[in-house]
Amino acid sequence: QVQLVESGGGLVQPGGSLRLSCAASGSIFRINTMGWYRQAPGKQREFVADITSGGSTKYADSVKGRFTISRDNAKNTVFLQMNSLKPEDTAVYYCNLFNSATVRAYWGQGTQVTVSS
């Protein structure tokens, strides 16, 4: 099993910044992808960004140039630096880990990000 624990959410004004963290523990294989998804009220969960264990990154068009994903493989931790936040970024942000060897995905419990003046 894999456990994911997110932190770093909160309330921020438009134009502000937040940094999310997600620490993974348990049966983590060396080759995996960690990422972030988000779900706003009344909407489906959507992809935000992910990063492979080799460092390759992908971003949703809506966050390109504003969000940066990174990871510390030694600590099995992924980060999401969110800058120039907009009200439409308000959502619950979920951490995801995909183990390539077992073809299994795991989710964190979510952390609320609210962008409002």
N, C-alpha and C positions, 0 to 999 in steps of 0.2 A: 504493500500500500504506500501511497504518497500523501503527505499532508502539505498544504500550502497555507501560509499565513500572511495576509496583506496588512499593510499599515501605510499611513501618510495621507489619508483622505481628510476632507474638511471643507470649510466655507472660505471662499476667496472672492475678491472683487474682480470684475472683468478686467482683463489685461494683466492679472496677477499670475503667480506661479505656484505649483505644488509638485512634490516629488513622492511618487508611490514606490513602495518596496514590497517584495514578495519573497519570503524565504521558504524553500522547499526542504522537506526531510522525508526519510523513508527509503523505499526501493527505487532509487533514481539511477537510471542507466546513464553511461557517459555521453551517449549521443541522444540528445533530446532538443526539443524546441520549447522555449518559454515565451509567454506572451500575455497580452492584455486584451480583454473584451469589455464592452460596456453596455448597459441597458438603461435607457431612460424610461420614465413612467409611460405606459401605454405603447411602448415600442418593443421590437424584437432586439435580442442581444446582437451586437455587432462587433466585428473585428476592429481593433485599434492598431496594434503593432505586435510583431513577434521577432524573436532573435534565436538563431540556432546556437548550438554549443560551439560551433566554429566561428560565430560572430556575424553571420549574414542576417540582415534585417529587412523587414517589410513594414510598410505603414499604410494605413487607410488614407485615401486622398484628403479627407477632411482634416487630418492632423499633420500632414507633411509640412515640414518647415517650422512647426511649433512644438511638437513632441519628439523626444529622443529616448529610445530604449537602449538599455545596456545591461550587462550581467557580470557577475563575479562567479566564475565556475567553481572556484575553490570553496565558496560559501553557499553554492546552489541558490543564489539570490538574483532576482531580476529587478530592475529599476525602470520607472517611467518618469522622466522629467517633462513636466507639462508647463510650457510658457505661453504667454499671450492667450490666456484662457478666455473663452467666450461663454455666454449663458447656455448655448447649445451643447457645451461640453458637460453640462450637468447630467449625472447618471451614477449608477452603481458600477464601479469598476471591478472586474473579476480577473484574477490571475489564472493562467492556464499553463499546464505542463503536458507535453506530449512525448511519451517514451517511444522512440522509433522501434526499439527491439521488441516491445510487447504490443505495439500499436494500440496503446491505451492512453486516454486523456484524463486529466484530473483538474478539478476546479477548486479555487479558494472560496471563502465565504462571502467575499465582496466588501468593498469599502466605498462609502458615499463621498462623492465629489459634488459640491454645489458652488456654482459660479453666479453670484448675484451681488448687486449693489444695495 
